[in-house]
Amino acid sequence: MASKFKIPHTFTIVFFIVVACAILTWVVPGGEFERDAAGNVVEGTYHQVESQPQTWQVFTAFFAGFKKAADIIVFILMIGGAFWILNETNAVTRGIYSFLDFTQKLQRFKPFEKMGVNNLVIILIILLFSAFGAIFGMSEETLAFVAIFVPLAISMGYDSVTGVLMCYVAAHVGFAGALFNPFTIGIAQGLSGLQPFSGLGYRLICWLLLTLIAIIFTLWYAHRVKRHPEKSIMHEADSYWRDKVLQQQEQEHRRSNYATWIVFGLVSALLLFLSIRFPFTDITLGGHKSHLLVFPIVAVLFTVWGVFAARRSAQSYIMSLLFLTIVMLVIGVLGYGWYVKEIAALFFAMGIAAGFAYGLRFDKIIRQFLEGCKDMLNAALIVGMAGGIIIILQEGHIVDTLLYGSSTAVANSGKEGALGGIYLIQNLLNLIIPSGSAKAALTIPMMAEFSDLIGISRQTNVLAFQFGDGFTNMITPTSGVLIGVLGIARIPYAKWAKFIFPFILFLIIVGFLLLLPTIYLPLDGF
C-alpha cells in the first residue's frame, strides 16, 4: 500500500525555493536599471550586465538572509519571550474567558442572539485590523497580536487558522485596500506625481468590499470548523494550543500583592512623566496631523482603570498592562514613527512589568523570557532562511531583468490587457519583493510613464500596484512577517499556502474587476 504524501517541512520548502532561484540565475540574463539618488528607476536605462550565476551562494544566502531580516528575527524572539512571561501569569487566558463570559451574557438579548455574539466579535476584530492596515499600514505589528488571537479563537471553539484570519489576514486585506497607507499609497502617489491620498472615494469603496469579503470568508470558515472540528487543517496540530489553554484555565486566580501595587505606582509615575514631558502629540493619520493631549488622557484613564484592576487580582492588572501596551503601540506608530525595534522594546518592558506584578522573581522572569525565545527560534530561523530568496535573485542581477521583460510583454495588448499585465506583474513581483515601499521605488517610476503611453491614468496604475502589493503578501514565502506569523501560530507554511491560495486567487480576480471601472468611468481622482 502506497504511503500517504507527507507535507514537507517549511525549511525544506524554503530551501528548494532558494535552489530554484539559483537555477534561474543560470537561465535569465543579468540586467539592471540606472537609478537616481533616491533609488528610483530611471526610465529607458535598462541594460544588460554580466551574468552572475549563483552556485555555492545558495548557502551563503542564508547568512545574508539572516542579516537582511535581523530586525524581524529579533522582533519575533523578543515578542515570544515577552508573551511567555505573560503566559506564566495566566492573565491572557483569564482575560479571554472573562471576555467570553461577558459575550455569553449578551446572548440574552434578542439582537445579539440572532446575530451570534461570536460572529459579532469576529466582525469587530476584522474591521479594526483591516482599518489599521488601510490607514497606517499595519503589517509587522500583527506579529504581536497572533499570540493573543490564536488562543482566543481556540477558546471560542475555532482553530489557530481562524485566529490568524482575524488579525493578520484582516490587516493585509486592509493593506491591499489602503486608504491612507503611507508605505504604499503615500510613496506610490508621490512617485507618480499625484496629489497625496487622492482618489480616496473609490478606494474607500474598494476597501469596504474587500473587508466584507474577508469577514464573510472568516465567518464561513469559523462556522465550518466549529461544526466539524475535524475539517480544520490544524485539527491535530492545534492540540498544543488546546492543551495550553486548558492548562492555564485550571490555574488559580492570584490575588494582588505588594508587587502588583509597586508596578502600578511605577507605571503611573512613568505616564505622569510622559504627560508632563510630552503634553501634546502630533498624531498623523492619512496625511492629516492632529495636535492631541494623548499622554495626559491615557495617564488618567489607565490610573483609574488600574486601581480597579489591581484591587480585583494580579491577572486583571496585568491585562490592563497589556491593553496599555497596545495603546502605546498605536501612539508610537502614529505619533513617533515607531517600527519593530521600538515595538519589541515596548513588549519586552511589558513582559518584565507583568512578571513583577505577578510576584515573580527577576531570575524567574528571565528564565521564562529565554524559554519564550527558544519556543520562537524555529519561526525566527525560517524568516532568516526565507530572506535568502531575494538575496539570490539580487546577487544574480536578474530582478530588473524580470521586471523589464514583464513590462515589455504587455506593451501592445490594449488598455484592458495592459492593465491586466501591469496588475499581474505587481502580484508576481510581490512574491520576490514583499516590501511595498521598495517595490514602489522599483516599479512606479517606470509604470507611471508606461501607463501614460497606453492611455491608463496614473491613479489606476497606483491602484494596480496597491492591490498587487497587498494580496500576495499573505502567501509569499519571502515575507518575513508571514513566516513569523505562521511560526508563532505553529501553522506549517505548506498547509497555510494550500488553504489560503483559493482565497488569494479570488481576491486577485476581484481586484482586477475593481480596476476595470477606473478605465471606463469618470471617477474622482482617476
ROFI-485060 format. One line per 5 residues: number of its first residue (from 1); their letters; for each residue y, z, x of C-alpha. Coordinates in Angstrom, 3 decimals, always signed. Example, Ala and Ser with C-alpha at 12.3 -4.5 7.8 and 13.67 -1.06 7.14 Angstrom:
// residues 2
1	AS	-4.500/+7.800/+12.300; -1.060/+7.140/+13.670;
// end
This chain:
// residues 526
1	MASKF	+0.000/+0.000/+0.000; +3.377/-1.051/+1.394; +5.657/+1.815/+2.298; +8.911/+2.230/+0.383; +12.023/+0.929/+2.080;
6	KIPHT	+13.986/+3.754/+3.615; +17.781/+3.501/+3.799; +18.837/+3.598/+7.470; +20.918/+6.466/+8.778; +24.675/+5.874/+8.787;
11	FTIVF	+24.656/+5.986/+12.597; +22.145/+3.131/+12.608; +24.231/+1.028/+10.214; +27.436/+1.524/+12.194; +25.695/+0.731/+15.486;
16	FIVVA	+24.358/-2.582/+14.212; +27.773/-3.497/+12.787; +29.227/-2.943/+16.264; +26.493/-5.136/+17.741; +27.186/-7.857/+15.146;
21	CAILT	+30.893/-7.788/+16.035; +29.989/-8.095/+19.709; +27.902/-11.176/+18.905; +30.911/-12.668/+17.079; +32.951/-12.433/+20.279;
26	WVVPG	+30.499/-14.902/+21.840; +30.871/-17.343/+18.943; +34.509/-17.087/+17.835; +37.071/-18.408/+20.368; +39.694/-15.979/+21.633;
31	GEFER	+43.232/-16.320/+20.320; +46.483/-14.397/+19.959; +49.850/-14.473/+18.215; +53.006/-13.602/+20.062; +54.707/-10.508/+18.697;
36	DAAGN	+58.275/-9.272/+18.657; +59.478/-5.880/+19.906; +58.468/-4.255/+16.605; +54.928/-5.598/+16.895; +55.312/-8.197/+14.130;
41	VVEGT	+53.626/-11.577/+14.387; +55.956/-14.441/+15.378; +55.243/-17.396/+13.084; +53.805/-20.518/+14.726; +52.936/-18.810/+18.006;
46	YHQVE	+49.157/-18.716/+17.690; +47.477/-19.936/+20.853; +44.017/-19.754/+22.301; +43.329/-17.350/+25.128; +40.390/-16.899/+27.407;
51	SQPQT	+37.358/-15.660/+25.522; +36.237/-12.098/+26.253; +32.595/-11.850/+25.085; +31.508/-8.232/+24.689; +28.218/-7.037/+26.166;
56	WQVFT	+27.834/-3.532/+27.543; +31.191/-2.770/+25.893; +29.080/-2.055/+22.803; +28.506/+1.354/+24.372; +31.977/+1.938/+25.792;
61	AFFAG	+33.396/+1.022/+22.365; +32.088/+4.304/+21.025; +34.069/+6.232/+23.633; +37.186/+4.199/+22.828; +36.481/+4.686/+19.117;
66	FKKAA	+36.457/+8.456/+19.585; +39.827/+8.248/+21.358; +41.277/+5.994/+18.665; +40.093/+8.226/+15.818; +40.687/+11.522/+17.647;
71	DIIVF	+43.214/+12.776/+15.087; +40.836/+12.188/+12.159; +37.894/+13.674/+14.070; +39.758/+16.879/+14.939; +41.122/+16.999/+11.383;
76	ILMIG	+37.588/+16.894/+9.945; +36.376/+19.634/+12.295; +39.326/+21.918/+11.526; +39.050/+21.352/+7.773; +35.323/+22.050/+7.948;
81	GAFWI	+35.911/+25.257/+9.882; +38.665/+26.438/+7.527; +36.570/+25.870/+4.412; +33.542/+27.539/+5.977; +35.650/+30.685/+6.312;
86	LNETN	+36.817/+30.196/+2.720; +33.217/+29.811/+1.547; +32.293/+33.078/+3.236; +34.755/+34.836/+0.935; +33.157/+33.242/-2.168;
91	AVTRG	+36.686/+32.651/-3.502; +36.338/+28.940/-4.333; +33.127/+29.419/-6.295; +34.627/+32.358/-8.201; +37.710/+30.290/-8.897;
96	IYSFL	+35.640/+27.355/-10.121; +33.629/+29.499/-12.518; +36.748/+31.227/-13.793; +38.240/+27.808/-14.427; +35.092/+26.618/-16.208;
101	DFTQK	+35.027/+29.777/-18.342; +38.615/+29.046/-19.343; +37.805/+25.442/-20.223; +34.842/+26.521/-22.335; +37.124/+28.777/-24.364;
106	LQRFK	+39.248/+25.726/-25.144; +36.215/+24.227/-26.891; +37.041/+26.462/-29.861; +39.997/+24.214/-30.650; +39.020/+21.056/-32.506;
111	PFEKM	+41.097/+18.551/-30.474; +39.502/+19.781/-27.240; +36.065/+19.933/-28.835; +36.282/+16.301/-29.905; +37.619/+15.097/-26.569;
116	GVNNL	+35.376/+17.295/-24.463; +37.053/+19.738/-22.073; +35.134/+18.417/-19.065; +36.333/+14.915/-19.874; +39.901/+16.202/-20.034;
121	VIILI	+39.519/+17.929/-16.659; +38.232/+14.725/-15.049; +41.028/+12.633/-16.601; +43.781/+15.003/-15.433; +42.409/+15.227/-11.878;
126	ILLFS	+42.105/+11.432/-11.588; +45.617/+10.925/-12.956; +47.002/+13.442/-10.463; +45.315/+11.959/-7.395; +45.964/+8.384/-8.465;
131	AFGAI	+49.650/+9.273/-8.792; +49.564/+10.836/-5.297; +48.066/+7.643/-3.895; +50.576/+5.431/-5.699; +53.661/+7.478/-4.869;
136	FGMSE	+53.264/+8.706/-1.309; +50.090/+7.001/-0.122; +47.629/+9.892/-0.185; +44.588/+8.945/+1.870; +43.704/+11.211/+4.806;
141	ETLAF	+44.788/+14.204/+2.713; +41.816/+13.682/+0.369; +39.521/+14.947/+3.137; +40.774/+18.446/+2.437; +40.014/+18.215/-1.282;
146	VAIFV	+36.446/+16.910/-1.131; +35.179/+20.381/-0.227; +36.797/+21.660/-3.451; +35.954/+18.952/-5.974; +32.333/+18.349/-4.968;
151	PLAIS	+31.347/+21.981/-5.764; +33.454/+21.756/-8.940; +31.592/+18.630/-10.047; +28.229/+20.270/-9.251; +29.241/+23.366/-11.242;
156	MGYDS	+30.189/+21.166/-14.214; +26.705/+19.640/-14.228; +27.532/+16.423/-12.384; +26.850/+15.380/-8.785; +28.624/+15.025/-5.448;
161	VTGVL	+29.469/+11.376/-6.175; +31.446/+12.477/-9.246; +33.429/+14.878/-7.070; +34.301/+12.051/-4.656; +35.251/+9.754/-7.550;
166	MCYVA	+37.613/+12.389/-8.951; +39.728/+12.754/-5.813; +39.028/+10.188/-3.079; +38.438/+7.115/-5.268; +41.242/+8.120/-7.647;
171	AHVGF	+43.693/+8.383/-4.743; +42.678/+4.991/-3.361; +42.867/+3.271/-6.720; +46.406/+4.660/-6.880; +46.894/+3.499/-3.281;
176	AGALF	+45.971/-0.042/-4.364; +48.270/+0.096/-7.402; +51.077/+1.521/-5.268; +54.390/+2.313/-6.934; +56.338/+3.771/-4.009;
181	NPFTI	+53.733/+3.992/-1.233; +55.879/+3.782/+1.924; +52.891/+2.833/+4.108; +52.071/-0.342/+2.176; +54.790/-1.385/-0.280;
186	GIAQG	+57.623/+0.012/+1.803; +56.575/-1.730/+5.036; +55.383/-4.977/+3.403; +58.544/-5.470/+1.351; +60.708/-4.660/+4.362;
191	LSGLQ	+58.892/-7.250/+6.481; +59.232/-9.766/+3.619; +62.977/-9.265/+3.314; +62.642/-7.883/-0.228; +64.567/-5.023/-1.800;
196	PFSGL	+62.626/-1.799/-1.198; +60.260/-0.946/-4.069; +61.454/-3.907/-6.166; +59.126/-5.318/-8.834; +58.346/-1.775/-9.986;
201	GYRLI	+57.923/-2.680/-13.669; +54.918/-4.948/-13.201; +53.400/-2.744/-10.500; +53.564/+0.177/-12.954; +51.518/-1.859/-15.442;
206	CWLLL	+49.009/-2.660/-12.680; +48.744/+1.000/-11.664; +48.182/+2.171/-15.239; +45.451/-0.425/-15.803; +43.680/+0.303/-12.509;
211	TLIAI	+43.835/+4.062/-13.110; +42.444/+3.580/-16.627; +39.543/+1.607/-15.141; +38.873/+4.417/-12.636; +38.913/+7.001/-15.445;
216	IFTLW	+36.513/+5.003/-17.634; +34.144/+4.362/-14.730; +34.101/+8.017/-13.649; +33.597/+9.309/-17.200; +30.777/+6.808/-17.759;
221	YAHRV	+29.032/+7.787/-14.537; +29.564/+11.543/-15.042; +28.217/+11.359/-18.609; +25.192/+9.373/-17.393; +24.419/+11.864/-14.619;
226	KRHPE	+24.793/+14.872/-16.906; +22.387/+13.420/-19.474; +19.915/+12.136/-16.884; +20.376/+14.006/-13.568; +17.504/+12.079/-12.026;
231	KSIMH	+19.589/+8.884/-12.247; +22.074/+10.238/-9.735; +21.808/+8.548/-6.350; +22.226/+12.026/-4.850; +19.897/+13.965/-7.167;
236	EADSY	+17.618/+15.232/-4.389; +20.211/+15.462/-1.626; +22.589/+17.459/-3.850; +20.170/+20.367/-3.704; +22.293/+21.505/-0.748;
241	WRDKV	+25.351/+21.840/-2.983; +23.411/+23.278/-5.934; +21.824/+25.955/-3.743; +25.161/+26.729/-2.131; +26.954/+27.104/-5.465;
246	LQQQE	+24.116/+29.257/-6.875; +24.026/+31.441/-3.779; +27.769/+32.065/-3.891; +27.699/+32.661/-7.640; +25.317/+35.562/-7.072;
251	QEHRR	+27.599/+37.258/-4.531; +29.557/+40.260/-5.639; +33.178/+40.301/-6.741; +35.047/+42.098/-3.948; +37.915/+44.391/-4.812;
256	SNYAT	+41.188/+44.044/-2.927; +41.538/+46.175/+0.182; +44.350/+47.160/+2.512; +43.814/+43.928/+4.487; +44.477/+41.894/+1.322;
261	WIVFG	+47.829/+43.579/+0.846; +48.740/+43.232/+4.533; +48.114/+39.491/+4.364; +50.076/+39.337/+1.115; +53.026/+41.062/+2.816;
266	LVSAL	+52.905/+38.781/+5.877; +52.688/+35.567/+3.838; +55.501/+36.721/+1.521; +57.643/+37.569/+4.562; +56.961/+34.119/+6.024;
271	LLFLS	+58.004/+32.447/+2.759; +61.168/+34.590/+2.713; +61.970/+33.467/+6.264; +61.449/+29.804/+5.303; +63.667/+30.300/+2.257;
276	IRFPF	+66.477/+31.578/+4.474; +65.890/+29.115/+7.310; +65.389/+26.059/+5.060; +67.021/+26.854/+1.695; +67.165/+23.168/+0.787;
281	TDITL	+64.570/+20.495/+1.464; +65.080/+16.747/+1.183; +62.118/+15.520/-0.867; +61.685/+11.755/-0.509; +59.795/+10.164/-3.377;
286	GGHKS	+59.713/+6.438/-3.930; +62.687/+5.811/-1.690; +64.795/+8.357/-3.591; +65.833/+11.541/-1.797; +66.361/+14.797/-3.697;
291	HLLVF	+68.036/+17.908/-2.226; +65.983/+20.762/-3.713; +65.607/+24.542/-3.404; +61.906/+24.184/-2.635; +61.044/+27.185/-0.448;
296	PIVAV	+63.047/+29.773/-2.433; +61.300/+28.688/-5.655; +57.872/+28.685/-4.007; +58.535/+32.109/-2.454; +59.456/+33.704/-5.784;
301	LFTVW	+56.551/+32.146/-7.698; +53.980/+32.981/-5.031; +55.164/+36.570/-4.620; +54.967/+37.257/-8.358; +51.636/+35.472/-8.747;
306	GVFAA	+50.276/+37.044/-5.566; +50.876/+40.587/-6.833; +48.777/+39.988/-9.942; +46.102/+38.104/-7.975; +45.806/+40.784/-5.273;
311	RRSAQ	+45.536/+43.545/-7.882; +42.675/+41.674/-9.550; +40.465/+41.037/-6.489; +40.422/+39.768/-2.920; +38.941/+36.457/-4.085;
316	SYIMS	+41.710/+35.939/-6.623; +44.339/+36.433/-3.944; +42.506/+34.039/-1.600; +42.569/+31.414/-4.367; +46.328/+31.910/-4.595;
321	LLFLT	+46.463/+31.242/-0.837; +44.534/+28.002/-1.394; +46.980/+26.858/-4.089; +49.908/+27.799/-1.840; +48.349/+25.698/+0.925;
326	IVMLV	+48.130/+22.680/-1.395; +51.768/+23.146/-2.462; +52.831/+23.424/+1.194; +50.862/+20.262/+1.944; +52.824/+18.331/-0.686;
331	IGVLG	+56.139/+19.766/+0.557; +55.250/+18.956/+4.155; +54.231/+15.375/+3.403; +57.167/+14.549/+1.120; +59.840/+16.618/+2.819;
336	YGWYV	+58.977/+16.792/+6.505; +56.776/+13.775/+7.205; +53.618/+15.739/+7.953; +50.450/+13.937/+8.994; +46.922/+15.057/+9.867;
341	KEIAA	+47.973/+17.343/+12.758; +50.265/+19.481/+10.620; +47.876/+19.436/+7.644; +44.950/+20.513/+9.827; +47.041/+23.366/+11.252;
346	LFFAM	+48.029/+24.397/+7.716; +44.407/+24.674/+6.541; +43.395/+26.397/+9.771; +46.050/+29.047/+9.137; +44.870/+29.337/+5.528;
351	GIAAG	+41.291/+29.902/+6.702; +42.313/+32.700/+9.061; +44.533/+34.329/+6.420; +41.729/+34.103/+3.843; +39.258/+35.713/+6.247;
356	FAYGL	+41.600/+38.636/+6.955; +42.431/+39.038/+3.254; +38.707/+39.334/+2.527; +38.360/+42.048/+5.152; +36.511/+40.055/+7.816;
361	RFDKI	+36.905/+40.964/+11.472; +38.556/+38.335/+13.667; +35.327/+37.724/+15.612; +33.515/+37.043/+12.320; +36.282/+34.640/+11.254;
366	IRQFL	+35.980/+32.657/+14.496; +32.193/+32.538/+14.206; +32.495/+31.181/+10.665; +35.046/+28.625/+11.820; +32.680/+27.402/+14.537;
371	EGCKD	+29.824/+27.200/+12.031; +32.027/+25.023/+9.846; +32.871/+22.759/+12.784; +29.168/+22.476/+13.559; +28.447/+21.560/+9.940;
376	MLNAA	+31.061/+18.773/+10.096; +30.020/+17.464/+13.517; +27.825/+14.726/+12.057; +30.716/+13.376/+9.958; +33.120/+13.576/+12.893;
381	LIVGM	+30.766/+11.671/+15.208; +30.274/+8.893/+12.664; +34.050/+8.489/+12.359; +34.264/+8.026/+16.119; +31.416/+5.519/+16.135;
386	AGGII	+32.990/+3.529/+13.312; +36.191/+3.324/+15.343; +34.241/+1.261/+17.875; +34.015/-1.662/+15.425; +37.685/-2.607/+15.603;
391	IILQE	+37.714/-1.868/+19.363; +35.067/-4.576/+19.937; +37.000/-7.129/+17.863; +40.277/-6.340/+19.611; +38.803/-6.360/+23.108;
396	GHIVD	+37.094/-9.649/+22.277; +40.502/-11.136/+21.292; +39.174/-12.534/+18.007; +41.173/-10.587/+15.374; +44.090/-13.027/+15.484;
401	TLLYG	+41.682/-15.977/+15.549; +40.060/-14.778/+12.332; +43.480/-14.356/+10.727; +44.750/-17.764/+11.840; +41.576/-19.560/+10.771;
406	SSTAV	+41.590/-17.890/+7.362; +45.228/-18.745/+6.615; +44.766/-22.359/+7.718; +41.721/-22.757/+5.480; +43.722/-22.092/+2.268;
411	ANSGK	+46.841/-24.041/+3.161; +46.142/-27.053/+0.890; +44.395/-25.610/-2.164; +47.193/-25.411/-4.793; +49.036/-22.299/-5.962;
416	EGALG	+46.076/-20.607/-7.605; +43.682/-21.495/-4.799; +46.143/-20.492/-2.096; +46.906/-17.213/-3.861; +43.197/-16.520/-4.174;
421	GIYLI	+42.787/-17.365/-0.483; +45.592/-15.013/+0.560; +44.082/-12.283/-1.588; +40.591/-12.881/-0.155; +41.949/-12.804/+3.398;
426	QNLLN	+43.639/-9.451/+2.774; +40.423/-7.995/+1.345; +38.311/-9.257/+4.232; +40.809/-8.217/+6.896; +40.820/-4.718/+5.465;
431	LIIPS	+37.151/-4.445/+6.418; +38.146/-4.609/+10.082; +41.760/-3.327/+9.939; +41.786/-0.413/+7.462; +45.304/+0.706/+8.430;
436	GSAKA	+47.721/-0.572/+5.774; +50.791/-0.379/+7.992; +49.039/-2.138/+10.900; +47.735/-4.897/+8.633; +51.193/-5.325/+7.083;
441	ALTIP	+52.726/-5.789/+10.529; +49.976/-8.262/+11.410; +49.873/-10.394/+8.256; +53.058/-10.093/+6.202; +55.496/-11.945/+8.521;
446	MMAEF	+53.204/-14.976/+8.607; +52.059/-14.762/+4.988; +55.654/-14.438/+3.739; +56.601/-17.811/+5.219; +53.276/-19.290/+4.153;
451	SDLIG	+53.925/-18.223/+0.543; +57.357/-19.911/+0.718; +55.720/-23.186/+1.739; +53.262/-23.214/-1.171; +55.768/-22.029/-3.809;
456	ISRQT	+54.498/-18.474/-4.340; +57.028/-15.647/-4.420; +57.070/-13.205/-1.540; +56.702/-10.385/-4.070; +53.398/-11.931/-5.203;
461	NVLAF	+52.312/-12.110/-1.589; +53.116/-8.403/-1.181; +51.132/-7.557/-4.327; +48.144/-9.509/-2.971; +48.421/-7.524/+0.258;
466	QFGDG	+48.694/-4.279/-1.742; +45.516/-4.925/-3.741; +43.627/-6.298/-0.755; +44.556/-3.280/+1.326; +43.532/-0.778/-1.330;
471	FTNMI	+40.257/-1.773/-2.952; +38.093/-2.369/+0.113; +39.274/+0.898/+1.677; +36.608/+2.517/-0.481; +33.723/+0.618/+1.134;
476	TPTSG	+34.745/-0.456/+4.649; +32.747/+1.311/+7.386; +35.754/+1.056/+9.718; +37.712/+3.556/+7.601; +37.653/+6.927/+9.288;
481	VLIGV	+38.812/+8.539/+6.052; +35.918/+7.098/+4.012; +33.312/+8.042/+6.617; +34.847/+11.513/+6.856; +34.817/+11.982/+3.085;
486	LGIAR	+31.184/+10.893/+2.837; +30.279/+13.196/+5.710; +31.895/+16.201/+4.050; +30.251/+15.345/+0.711; +26.922/+14.667/+2.510;
491	IPYAK	+26.573/+11.213/+0.944; +24.901/+8.596/+3.206; +27.079/+5.524/+3.697; +24.287/+3.122/+2.644; +23.822/+4.919/-0.680;
496	WAKFI	+27.564/+5.010/-1.265; +28.016/+1.312/-0.450; +25.220/+0.316/-2.822; +26.677/+2.489/-5.578; +30.363/+1.598/-5.224;
501	FPFIL	+30.055/-2.138/-4.446; +29.865/-3.340/-8.099; +32.914/-1.219/-8.946; +34.863/-2.573/-5.951; +33.891/-6.133/-6.883;
506	FLIIV	+35.104/-5.546/-10.446; +38.405/-4.143/-9.128; +38.843/-7.181/-6.861; +38.345/-9.516/-9.832; +40.798/-7.506/-11.952;
511	GFLLL	+43.250/-7.584/-9.045; +43.133/-11.389/-8.926; +43.662/-11.608/-12.695; +46.694/-9.323/-12.311; +48.069/-11.614/-9.613;
516	LPTIY	+47.952/-14.752/-11.786; +50.783/-13.757/-14.208; +53.120/-13.464/-11.205; +52.948/-17.231/-10.658; +53.210/-18.147/-14.358;
521	LPLDG	+55.624/-15.617/-15.883; +59.268/-14.776/-15.018; +58.559/-11.151/-14.084; +61.372/-8.928/-12.830; +61.368/-8.845/-9.048;
526	F	+58.943/-11.744/-8.727;
// end
